[in-house]
Amino acid sequence: MYRKNIKWIAAAVAAIVMIAGTARIHAGTVATEKPMAGINLSLDKYSDAVLAEQEKEETAQQETEVTAEQLTSKGAAAITTLESTEKSSDKKEKKEISHLKLNLKYDRLGVAKVDSYLNVRNKPGESSKIVGKMTKNSGCNIYKVNKGWAKIVSGKVKGYVKASYLVKDQQAEKLAKKIANLRISVNTETLNVRYLPSTDAGIYDQISEEDEYDIYKRDLTKTWLKKYVSKHCKKSDLRNIDTKEMYNNLENWMCISIDNEKAFVSKDFVKVTFNLDRAVSINESGLASKTSSDSSDSSNLTNMVSYAMQFLGNPYVWGGTSLTNGTDCSGFVMRIYEHFGYSLPRTSAAQAGATKTVSSGDVRPGDLFFYGSGGVSHVAMYIGNGQIIHASNPRTGIKISSAYYRTPVKIGRVIG
């Protein structure tokens, strides 16, 4: 929506390569058969317009300490305007990152052209078992297309999708330059995320190598950080920090987005990539395998997870409660439970207080995972197999993540 008057400053560099033996595919997934020869896409440059679009989107998000999750439904309705975030004053940053490669290693690229999600099945046919889901604009490697079904691999998911829902080949390459995202992956098992770019700053959260995280600002400047500090920090937050050293070492830090929140990580422990979303694996038979012995509870949990999955890819809206037109994280789980006759409070903090605490070893589908720093600010629903579904942020909408993509502060149970 923000691409009007944008000029792309770089074109894709594509080489046609005949490949023998096993396929080389994205994310380290090893193919067991030879893929179709085609385009090995490696973009040495991409337009700074993509990052500009990302920054414009961020300006529409809430950046005050009072978040949507701290509002009552009545209070949310009363608020008609939101404070926009500061725009980056460092335009040079966009040019400096132009050398990054679009991290795509596909022999034949396909991009999901859907409004919400595309089912990946273990065999061609709509009655076949679902093994994964590709959300809108996620990428895949296409092995072959036969009788309307494409055999693909996307991330760790391998299977079949309806070919008519994929943008392919040169059109896919062109689209990839516009929709890829600047992200980090963690080089360690867990990484401390801090309130400010200093090892003296308090730990905001811990993130995992099992997921990727959007970059809010890759190259920090003293001017930008001073504005950030004046807006988001108290004097007490700086009490134990050598601010002179912090401002002199900004090149070693970046600001990332975790759901709809901002924090800082050291560049020494992350890898920066510019890539497409990938499919998430789904094990339908295991979605609600650990449930209560009570048959009615078990049935409710199984149906609840299946119901929640229908809204994958739908939009995130700050303060919203519509599963189709837009919801925030607490509105999402509230509506899911409400559909099955269970009442939950409106905010994530209140939901945490209204649920029974369970251990990670006892977790089962339908349980709620609560996240935050200094209090609960985000909630998700466990769907089994180490995964959650949640309304994450305006860019991704309702998505599936690893349950421990960040450290939960509580796991709560509503049923049983």
N, C-alpha and C positions, 0 to 999 in steps of 0.2 A: 504493500500500500504506500510505501515511502520511496518508491523507485522513480518517481516522476523527476525528470530533468537530471537523472544520474547518468554519468558517462562511465562506462567500464574502461579501465586503463590497461587491462591485460587480457590476453586471449589464452585459451587452453593450448597446452603443448601436448599433442597426442602422437603416439608412435604405434604403427600397426606391426604386431609381433606374432609370428607363428609359434605356438607353445606346444611342446611335447612333454609327456610325463604328467606329473601331478600339477594341479592348479595352484597358482599363488593368489591367495585371497586375503581380504582384510581381516584384521584383528587376530591373526595367528591361527585361524581355523584351517585345518588341513583337509583338502579335498581328497577323495578316494578315487576320483576318476578325472579324465581329461576334460576341461571345459572347452567351449567353443572358442576358436581364435577370434580375436577382435581388438578392441581398443584397450590398451593399457594406459589408463588415465592417470597422469601425474601432472598437476598444474603447478608450475614453478612460481607463478604470480597470480594474484587475484585482485579484483578491484577493491579499493578502500570503501566503496559504496556499501558493501556488505556490513562492515563494521559501523559505518555511519548509521545504517538502518538499526543495528543493534542498540546504539547509543540513543537514538531517537525513541525507541521503544522503552528504554529504561527511564526516560524523562517522564513517562506517563505513570510510573509506578510510585507507590507510597514510600517515602523515605523518613518519616518521623518515627519516634519511638513508640507512638501509639499505632498499633497495626490493626488490620481487620479482625484478627483473632482476639483482640481485646474489647471488641464492641459487642453490645447486645444487639439483637435484631432490630429493636426499636431505635437504638443509637445509630446503627448503620443506615437506616432509612432516613434519618435526619441529616446525615452528612451529604452534601451535594457537590462539594469540591474537594480535591485532594492536592496536597502540596507536591509539586513536581520536583524531581531531583535536579541537581546541578548538572549542566552540560559540560563536557570536557573542553577545557580551554586550550589543551595541547593538541593542535591539529597535526603537528609533526608526527605524533604517535602513529597515525594511520599510515603514513608513508614508510615509517621505520619497520612496520611489520609486513610490508609487501613482499618480502623475500620468503615468507613462510609458504610451505607447500600445502596444497589441499590434499589431505592425507587419505587418498583413495587409491587402492590397488585392485582395480577391477578389470577383468579381461573384456567383459561386456556389462556396462553399467545399466541398472534399472532403478527408477525412483518411483515410490508409491504415490499414485495420484488418486487420493481418497480424501474425504472430508474428516474422517475419524481414524479408522484403522483397517488394515487388510489382513485377513487370516492366512497364516502359513500352515499348510496341511502336510501330513506325512506321505500322502499319496494324492495323485490328481483326482479330484472329485469332491463335490460339496458335502458329501456324507463322510469323508475321511476325517480322521482325528486331527484336531488342531494342536500343533506343536509350538506355535509362536504367533506373534502379531507384529506387523509393521505399521507404525503410525504414519500420518501424513508426512510426505517428503523424506522418508527414510530410504536409504540406499541398499542395493543388493548387487551381487554378481549373478548374472544370468548364464546358466549352463546351456539350456536349450528351451525351445518353445515347441510344444506339440499338442495339437487338438485343443487350443485355447488355454493350456496350462503351461506356466513357466517353471522350470526347475531352477531354484535359486539357493544362494547362501547369503545370509546377512548377519554379520557378527558371528555368534555361536549357533545361529538357527539355520537349519538346512531343511528344505522341503519344497512344496509346490504352492504357487499362488495363481489366481486368475490373471492371465497375461494382459487382458484388456485394462487392468488397473495399474499397469506399469508404463511410465514414460521410458523409452529405450534409446540406446545408442547416442547419436549426436544430439538429439533433443534433450536427453538425460544429462549429457555433459554440459550443455549450455545452462540447463536449469540448476545443476549442481553448484555452479559459480555464484548463483544468486541466493541459494538457500542453505549453504554450508555454514557451520557455526564455529566460532573461536572458543576452544575449550582447553581445560587441563585434565590430565590424568595423573594420579599420584604414583610416585616411584617406590613408596614404602607401604607396608601393610596398613598403617594408619598415620595420619599427619595432623599435627596440631594446627588449628586455624585460630588466628588471634584477632582481637578487637582492633589493634593498630599494627602497622608494619614494624614490629620490634619484638625480639625474643623476651623483652622485659614486660611486654603487654600481656594482659590476661588472656587465657585460653578461651576462645569463643565456643569452639566445638572440636570434634575430631572427625575427619573424613576418611573414607576408605578407598583402597585401590580398586574396589569392585565397581566403581562408577566413574562418570566424567562430570565435570562441573563447568558451568559457563563463566567466562571471564568478563568482569564488569569494566576493569581498567587494567591493561597489561603493563603500561609504563607510567609509573607514578611521578608526579612533579611536586615540588614544594608548594607551589601556588594551589594546586588541586587539593593536596592533603591538608593544608591550613584551612581551607574552606570546609573540608569534610570534618575536621576536628572541631571547628567553631560551631558546626551545626549539630554534631552527634555526640560530642564528648563533654564531660564535666571536668573541672579542674582536678578532681580526685582521681579521674581516670589516667591522668598523666603523672601522678605523684611518684611512681616508682620507675618512670621511663626517662632515660637520657634523651631528651628531645633533640638536642644538637646532633647526637649520633644517629638518631632515627632519620632526621631529615637529610643527613649526609650519606645514608645507605639505602635510599629509595630504589636504586637500580636493582636491588636484590629481592624486591617484593612486588606483589601484584594484588589487586583487589578482585575477589571472585563473588559470584552470586550462589547462594545456597537457598534453594527454593525462592522466596521473595525477600531474602535478607542479604546483607553484604558483610564480608570479613576479609582478612588478609592472610596470604600464604607466602612462604619463602620460595623463590624460584629454583633454589637448589634441589628441591624434592619433587618437582613437577615437570611434566612434559607438555609443551604447548602444541596443539594440533588444530587444524581447520578442516572439519570433516562433516559428514552427514550423520544423521541419526541412524541407528541400526535396529533390527528386530529384537524383541525380547522373547525369551523362551517361555513357553507355557506348558505345564503338565496338567491337562484337564483332570486326569484320574486322581491327581494328588492335591487338588486345590483345597479340598476339605476333608483330608484323610484323618486328621487328628481332631475329632470332635467329641462332644459329650456323649456319654452312654445313653442319654435320654434321646429317643428317636426324633421327637419334635424339635429339639435343639439342633440335632445333627442335620435334619432336613432344612431348617431355617438357615444355618450357616452355609450349607452347600448352595442353596438358592441365592443367598445374599451375595456370595462371591461371584456367582454367575451373573447376577443382576448388575453388580458394580462394574464388571468387565464390559458391559454394553456401552458404557459412557467413556471408554478409553479414547483419548484424543479430543474430547470436547473441551471447550475453552475454560480457562481460569478467569474469573472476574473478582476483583477485590470487593468483599462484602456481599458477594452473590450467593444465592442458594438454589439456583436452577441447574439441574443436572444436564440439561440440553443447551441452554443459552448462556450459562456461565456461573461458576460457583468458586468459592475459596475452599481451603482445605477442610475447615470445620463444617461448612455448609454441605460439603460433599458427603462426609460420613453421617451427618445428621439426617440428610435426605435418604440415604441408603437404609439406615436403621428405621427411619420413619415408615418407609415402604412396607416393612415387615412388622409394624405395630409396636416398635420400641421408641421411646422418647429420649432424646439426648439434648443437653443444653446447647446453646448457639455457639459458644466460643471453645477453642481448643483447650484453654486452661480450665474452663468449667467442666468440659468433658473428661479431662484427666481426673478431676476431683470426684466425678460421678461414677468412675469405673473402679473395679477391683483389681489391685495390682497382682500381676503374675510374673513368674520368672521367664527368662529367655528359653530355658529348657522345657518349659511347659506351654509355650506359645502354640496357638492353633488358629486356623483361618477364622476371620471375623474379629479377632482381637485388634485393639487400636494401639499403634505405636505413636508415642508423643516425643517431640523433639523441641529443643530450644536451648537458650543460654541465660541463666539467671531466672528461669521460668519457662513454662510451656508456651511456644508460639506456633507450633505446627503439628498436624496430626495426619496419620495415614492408616489405612486398613490392611491388615495382613491377609494375604491370599494363599499362603502356603509356599513350600519350596524355597524359603528364604526371601520371598518377595512381598512387596507392598504395592497397593494402588493408592494414588493420592492426587489431589489438585495441587500441583507444585508451584507454577508461576505462569505469567502471561505468555511466555514463549512456548512452553511445552504443553500447557494445559493439563488435563488429567493423564497421568502417565504411570508406568510401572517402574519401580526401582528396587535395588537390593534393600532389604529391611535395615541393613546396617551401613547404608551409604553415608550416614552420619550417626553419631552415638545417641540412641534413644535415652530420654531421661525417665521414661516410664513405659511399661506395657500394661494396658488396661483391658479388662474383660467386662462385657456387658451381659452376655448370655451365659448362664450356667455358673 
